[in-house]
């Protein structure tokens, strides 16, 4: 009896990587009519980290019939506060952004990643033209007319387009010969969840410290997720604290605005960096998520940008297939690069400047930052423009 794996048909698209961005890309492509292979291990998502899904990310999840499956487990973000907690000579005023000022019920929703992934997995399993290979890609080999993928268990497939969603160590990106520029930062992020005595009133509060921002983001009930960006040494010290000690430290950092805190189980610490490939598409491979951009967790831009990557490649590949065209053709790759270039680069520059201005001890830069915050806080049109652009680039709705 021959136990060799059966050869698979030629797919329109193969998505490599099963994190939230990869799952969204696979589902969105399949709902656009692409025969899609998803190459990713099925594994329980034990991580207790959360994601603030903004604006168009919710719209996309609605479109692909995922959001109704997990919306009840998410907390709305209706107010965002920025508080200068640097203690410096020149301090910026507090700025409050309210979603009703731009006609929205909420800027977005904060949700635990494991809940989101469970909803994505359930939706993916319903799509007849989405085939799941419960395996990891071992080799990706681009050819003129298709990309050949071999898994670690020896299964092989060919696809006219590969979507690399495997994160910062992307074998798809390496196979396409796409180089990466990297810049490590001196900061580290510590993430954990807390329960607290006082209600958060759907308000996300971000304290700006000399070592980076510390943000308390609402979760359902009297709970919040914490993303604490600080120096590597301070992050290591905080990571080593007992639950009671970290609870007290978090309450102190939040100036007790949420009352007494209790740290929940599960902490994560990771060094911060900027990473960006020199191309976003090449040789029938497109990059999404952290294969295409790595940013510090400032302004909740990371996964939201990844979901826009997924939405754009699904739209472009779907349009090509509707014309009976080739979704991996050079013209379609060029469309994807044009679609993503301004968004990724503008967000990267914005986050880099915001982070540098916070860390800098130079008085002129501190004065410039304070003036900018004064403008955001006092000038309604500027504040509303900033809110809309923070949710998603304004040009996206009219781009195609």
C-alpha positions in Angstrom: 0.0 0.0 0.0 1.4 3.4 -1.0 1.4 5.8 1.9 2.9 8.7 -0.1 0.9 11.9 0.1 -1.4 12.5 -2.8 -0.4 15.4 -5.1 -2.6 18.4 -4.6 -4.1 20.5 -7.4 -2.7 23.9 -8.4 -4.1 26.5 -6.0 -4.8 30.1 -6.9 -3.1 31.2 -3.6 -1.2 29.5 -0.7 -1.1 31.3 2.6 1.8 30.4 4.8 1.3 31.1 8.5 -1.7 30.7 10.8 -1.6 33.7 13.1 -4.5 36.2 13.0 -3.1 37.9 9.8 -2.6 34.7 7.9 -6.0 33.4 8.9 -7.7 36.6 7.9 -5.8 36.6 4.6 -6.8 33.0 3.8 -10.5 33.6 4.7 -10.7 36.9 2.7 -9.1 35.3 -0.3 -11.4 32.3 -0.2 -14.5 34.5 0.1 -13.2 36.3 -3.0 -13.4 33.0 -4.9 -9.7 32.0 -4.8 -8.9 28.3 -4.3 -6.7 28.7 -1.3 -4.3 26.5 0.7 -3.5 27.5 4.3 -0.2 26.0 5.4 -0.2 26.3 9.2 -0.2 24.1 12.3 -3.4 23.9 14.3 -2.3 24.7 17.8 -4.2 26.0 20.9 -3.6 29.7 21.3 -2.5 29.9 24.9 -1.3 33.5 24.7 -3.3 35.9 26.8 -2.2 39.0 24.8 -4.9 41.2 23.3 -5.4 43.4 20.2 -7.1 46.7 19.8 -8.9 46.3 16.5 -9.6 49.7 14.9 -12.0 51.0 12.3 -11.6 49.1 9.1 -10.3 46.0 10.8 -13.8 45.6 12.3 -15.3 46.3 8.9 -13.2 43.5 7.4 -14.0 41.0 10.1 -17.7 41.8 9.5 -17.4 41.3 5.8 -15.8 37.8 6.2 -18.4 36.8 8.8 -15.9 36.6 11.7 -16.8 39.5 13.9 -20.3 38.3 14.9 -18.6 35.2 16.4 -16.5 37.1 18.8 -17.9 40.6 19.3 -19.5 39.7 22.6 -16.1 39.0 24.1 -14.6 42.4 23.1 -14.6 45.7 24.9 -15.4 49.0 23.0 -12.8 51.8 22.9 -14.8 55.0 23.1 -12.3 57.4 24.7 -8.5 57.5 24.4 -6.5 59.6 26.8 -2.8 60.6 26.4 -1.2 61.7 29.7 2.3 63.2 29.9 3.9 61.4 32.9 7.5 62.3 32.1 8.0 64.7 35.0 10.1 66.9 32.7 10.4 70.7 32.7 8.3 71.0 29.6 5.2 68.8 29.8 2.5 68.3 27.3 -1.2 68.7 28.3 -3.5 65.8 28.6 -5.3 65.0 25.3 -8.7 63.2 25.1 -10.0 61.7 21.9 -13.7 60.7 21.9 -15.2 58.5 19.2 -18.5 60.4 19.1 -16.6 63.5 18.0 -16.1 61.8 14.6 -19.5 60.2 14.5 -18.5 56.7 15.6 -19.8 54.7 18.5 -16.3 53.4 19.2 -12.8 53.7 17.8 -12.6 50.0 17.8 -12.7 47.0 20.2 -10.1 45.3 22.4 -10.2 41.5 22.3 -8.0 38.7 23.5 -6.1 37.1 20.7 -7.1 33.6 21.6 -10.8 34.5 21.3 -10.2 36.2 17.9 -8.2 33.2 16.6 -10.9 30.7 17.7 -13.4 32.7 15.7 -11.1 32.8 12.7 -10.4 29.1 12.9 -14.2 28.3 13.0 -14.9 30.4 9.9 -12.0 29.0 8.0 -13.3 25.5 8.6 -16.6 26.4 6.8 -15.1 27.4 3.5 -15.0 24.6 0.9 -12.4 26.3 -1.3 -10.0 26.8 1.7 -7.9 23.7 2.2 -5.9 23.5 5.5 -2.6 21.7 5.7 -1.9 21.1 9.3 1.8 21.4 8.8 4.6 24.0 8.5 6.3 25.1 5.3 9.8 23.7 5.0 10.7 25.1 1.5 9.2 27.7 -0.8 10.5 27.8 -4.4 9.3 30.4 -6.8 9.1 29.5 -10.5 8.0 31.5 -13.6 4.4 30.2 -13.5 3.9 29.1 -9.9 5.5 28.7 -6.5 6.3 25.2 -5.2 5.8 24.6 -1.4 7.0 21.6 0.5 6.0 21.0 4.1 8.0 19.4 6.9 5.9 16.3 6.7 6.6 15.9 2.9 3.4 17.2 1.5 3.8 19.4 -1.6 1.7 21.9 -3.4 1.9 24.6 -6.1 0.2 28.0 -6.1 0.2 30.9 -8.5 0.6 33.2 -5.6 2.1 32.8 -2.1 1.1 35.0 0.8 3.9 35.1 3.4 2.3 35.5 6.8 4.9 33.6 8.9 6.1 36.6 10.9 9.5 38.2 11.1 11.4 35.0 10.2 9.6 34.5 6.9 10.8 31.7 4.7 8.6 33.0 1.9 10.4 36.4 2.1 13.8 34.7 2.0 12.7 32.5 -0.9 11.7 35.5 -2.9 15.1 37.1 -2.3 13.7 40.1 -0.4 16.1 41.8 2.0 15.1 43.4 5.3 16.3 46.5 7.1 16.3 46.1 10.9 16.9 48.6 13.7 16.8 47.3 17.3 15.5 49.7 20.0 16.7 50.0 23.5 13.2 49.4 24.8 11.3 46.3 25.8 7.6 45.7 26.1 6.0 43.9 29.0 2.4 42.8 28.5 -0.1 41.4 31.0 -3.8 41.7 32.0 -5.2 43.2 35.2 -8.5 43.3 37.1 -9.2 46.5 38.9 -11.7 47.9 41.4 -13.0 50.9 39.4 -14.7 50.7 36.0 -12.7 51.9 32.9 -15.7 53.5 31.2 -14.5 52.2 27.8 -11.5 54.5 28.1 -8.0 53.6 27.1 -5.4 55.6 29.0 -1.8 55.9 27.8 0.8 57.3 30.2 3.9 58.8 28.4 7.0 58.1 30.5 10.7 58.9 29.8 11.2 55.3 28.7 8.1 54.9 26.6 4.4 54.6 26.8 2.4 52.5 29.3 -1.2 51.9 28.1 -4.2 50.5 30.0 -6.7 49.2 27.4 -10.2 48.1 28.4 -11.3 44.5 28.4 -14.8 43.3 29.2 -15.8 43.9 32.8 -13.5 45.5 35.3 -10.4 44.4 33.5 -7.7 45.9 31.2 -4.8 44.8 29.2 -1.5 46.5 29.9 1.3 47.2 27.4 4.3 48.7 29.3 7.1 49.9 27.2 10.3 50.7 29.1 14.0 50.1 29.2 15.2 46.5 28.9 16.5 46.5 32.5 13.3 47.9 34.0 11.2 45.4 32.0 13.3 42.5 33.3 12.9 43.9 36.9 9.1 44.1 36.5 8.9 40.7 34.9 10.6 39.2 38.0 8.2 40.7 40.5 5.6 38.7 42.3 2.0 39.1 41.3 1.3 41.3 44.4 4.4 43.5 43.6 3.5 43.8 39.9 -0.1 44.7 40.8 1.2 47.5 43.1 3.6 48.7 40.4 0.8 48.8 37.8 -1.5 50.6 40.1 1.2 53.2 40.9 2.0 53.7 37.2 -1.7 54.3 36.5 -1.9 56.8 39.4 -4.7 54.6 40.9 -7.2 55.9 38.3 -8.6 52.3 38.1 -8.3 51.6 41.8 -6.7 48.5 43.3 -5.3 46.2 40.7 -4.7 42.5 40.6 -2.4 40.9 38.0 -3.8 38.0 36.1 -1.8 35.0 35.1 0.5 35.2 32.1 3.1 37.8 31.3 5.1 38.3 28.1 8.2 40.4 27.4 9.8 41.1 24.1 12.4 43.5 22.8 11.3 46.2 20.4 12.6 46.9 16.9 11.7 48.4 13.5 11.9 46.0 10.6 10.8 46.6 7.0 11.5 44.6 3.8 12.9 46.3 0.8 10.0 45.0 -1.2 6.5 43.9 -0.3 6.1 41.6 -3.3 8.4 39.8 -5.6 8.5 36.5 -7.6 4.9 35.5 -7.0 5.3 36.2 -3.2 3.5 39.0 -1.3 4.2 39.8 2.4 1.7 40.5 5.1 1.8 41.1 8.8 5.1 41.0 10.5 6.7 39.6 7.4 6.1 43.0 5.9 6.5 45.3 9.0 7.6 45.1 12.6 6.8 48.2 14.8 6.8 49.0 18.5 3.3 48.6 20.0 2.5 52.3 19.8 -0.9 53.5 18.6 -2.2 49.9 18.1 -1.0 49.9 14.5 0.7 46.5 14.1 -2.1 43.9 13.6 -4.4 46.6 12.1 -1.8 47.2 9.4 -1.5 43.5 8.9 -5.3 43.2 8.4 -5.1 45.9 5.8 -2.4 43.9 4.1 -4.7 41.0 4.0 -7.7 43.0 2.7 -5.6 44.5 -0.1 -4.2 41.3 -1.4 -7.6 39.6 -1.2 -9.1 42.5 -3.2 -6.3 42.5 -5.8 -6.2 38.7 -6.2 -10.0 38.5 -6.3 -10.1 41.2 -9.1 -7.5 39.3 -11.1 -9.4 36.1 -10.8 -12.7 37.8 -11.8 -10.9 38.9 -15.0 -9.6 35.3 -15.5 -6.2 36.7 -14.9 -3.2 35.4 -12.9 -3.2 36.6 -9.2 0.6 36.1 -9.1 1.4 38.1 -12.2 3.9 40.9 -12.0 1.2 43.5 -12.6 -0.8 42.3 -9.6 2.3 42.3 -7.4 3.0 45.9 -8.4 -0.6 46.8 -7.5 -0.1 45.3 -4.1 3.2 47.2 -3.5 1.6 50.5 -4.6 -1.4 49.8 -2.3 0.7 49.1 0.8 3.8 51.4 0.3 2.3 54.7 1.6 0.4 53.1 4.5 3.3 51.1 5.8 5.9 53.8 5.4 3.8 56.7 6.7 2.9 54.7 9.9 6.5 53.6 10.4 7.7 57.2 10.2 4.9 58.5 12.5 5.5 55.9 15.2 9.3 56.4 15.0 9.0 60.1 15.4 6.5 59.8 18.3 8.8 57.4 20.1 11.9 59.5 19.5 10.2 62.6 20.8 9.1 60.9 24.0 12.6 59.5 24.7 14.6 62.6 23.8 16.1 64.8 26.6 16.6 67.7 24.2 14.6 70.7 25.4 13.6 72.0 21.8 12.2 68.6 20.9 10.3 68.4 24.2 8.9 71.9 23.5 7.9 70.8 19.9 6.1 67.7 21.3 4.3 69.8 23.9 3.2 72.2 21.2 1.9 69.4 19.1 -0.1 68.0 22.0 -1.5 71.5 22.7 -2.6 71.7 19.0 -4.3 68.3 19.2 -6.0 69.1 22.4 -7.2 72.6 21.5 -7.9 72.6 17.7 -11.0 70.6 16.9 -10.4 70.1 13.2 -6.8 69.0 13.8 -7.9 66.6 16.5 -10.7 65.1 14.4 -8.3 64.7 11.5 -5.8 62.9 13.7 -8.5 60.6 15.0 -9.6 59.6 11.5 -6.1 59.0 10.3 -5.3 57.0 13.4 -8.0 54.6 12.5 -7.0 54.1 8.9 -5.4 56.1 6.1 -8.1 58.4 4.6 -7.0 57.6 1.0 -7.9 53.9 1.2 -11.6 54.3 0.5 -10.8 56.1 -2.8 -7.7 54.3 -3.9 -9.1 51.6 -6.2 
